[in-house]
Amino acid sequence: MQISLAFLNKRVLGFFVSEISGSESQRLISPLISDWLR
Protein backbone atom coordinates (compact mmCIF):
# COMPACT_ATOMS: atom_id res chain seq x y z
CA MET A 1 0.00 0.00 0.00
CA GLN A 2 2.75 2.42 0.98
CA ILE A 3 4.75 1.70 -2.18
CA SER A 4 1.81 2.32 -4.50
CA LEU A 5 0.98 5.53 -2.63
CA ALA A 6 4.54 6.79 -3.07
CA PHE A 7 4.35 5.82 -6.75
CA LEU A 8 1.06 7.69 -7.19
CA ASN A 9 2.42 10.72 -5.34
CA LYS A 10 5.45 10.83 -7.62
CA ARG A 11 3.29 10.58 -10.74
CA VAL A 12 0.87 13.26 -9.53
CA LEU A 13 3.70 15.57 -8.47
CA GLY A 14 5.53 15.01 -11.75
CA PHE A 15 2.39 15.94 -13.66
CA PHE A 16 1.79 18.93 -11.37
CA VAL A 17 5.35 20.21 -11.82
CA SER A 18 5.28 19.75 -15.60
CA GLU A 19 1.99 21.66 -15.76
CA ILE A 20 3.56 24.65 -14.02
CA SER A 21 4.97 26.96 -16.67
CA GLY A 22 6.19 29.76 -14.39
CA SER A 23 9.83 29.26 -13.43
CA GLU A 24 9.27 31.24 -10.23
CA SER A 25 6.54 28.87 -9.09
CA GLN A 26 8.69 25.89 -10.02
CA ARG A 27 11.63 27.31 -8.10
CA LEU A 28 9.42 27.69 -5.03
CA ILE A 29 7.71 24.31 -5.31
CA SER A 30 10.66 22.12 -6.34
CA PRO A 31 12.41 22.27 -2.91
CA LEU A 32 9.12 21.51 -1.18
CA ILE A 33 8.53 18.46 -3.37
CA SER A 34 12.06 17.11 -2.99
CA ASP A 35 11.84 17.68 0.77
CA TRP A 36 8.44 15.92 0.92
CA LEU A 37 9.59 12.93 -1.16
CA ARG A 38 12.66 12.32 0.99
C-alpha positions in Angstrom: 0.0 0.0 0.0 2.7 2.4 1.0 4.7 1.7 -2.2 1.8 2.3 -4.5 1.0 5.5 -2.6 4.5 6.8 -3.1 4.4 5.8 -6.8 1.1 7.7 -7.2 2.4 10.7 -5.3 5.5 10.8 -7.6 3.3 10.6 -10.7 0.9 13.3 -9.5 3.7 15.6 -8.5 5.5 15.0 -11.7 2.4 15.9 -13.7 1.8 18.9 -11.4 5.3 20.2 -11.8 5.3 19.8 -15.6 2.0 21.7 -15.8 3.6 24.6 -14.0 5.0 27.0 -16.7 6.2 29.8 -14.4 9.8 29.3 -13.4 9.3 31.2 -10.2 6.5 28.9 -9.1 8.7 25.9 -10.0 11.6 27.3 -8.1 9.4 27.7 -5.0 7.7 24.3 -5.3 10.7 22.1 -6.3 12.4 22.3 -2.9 9.1 21.5 -1.2 8.5 18.5 -3.4 12.1 17.1 -3.0 11.8 17.7 0.8 8.4 15.9 0.9 9.6 12.9 -1.2 12.7 12.3 1.0 
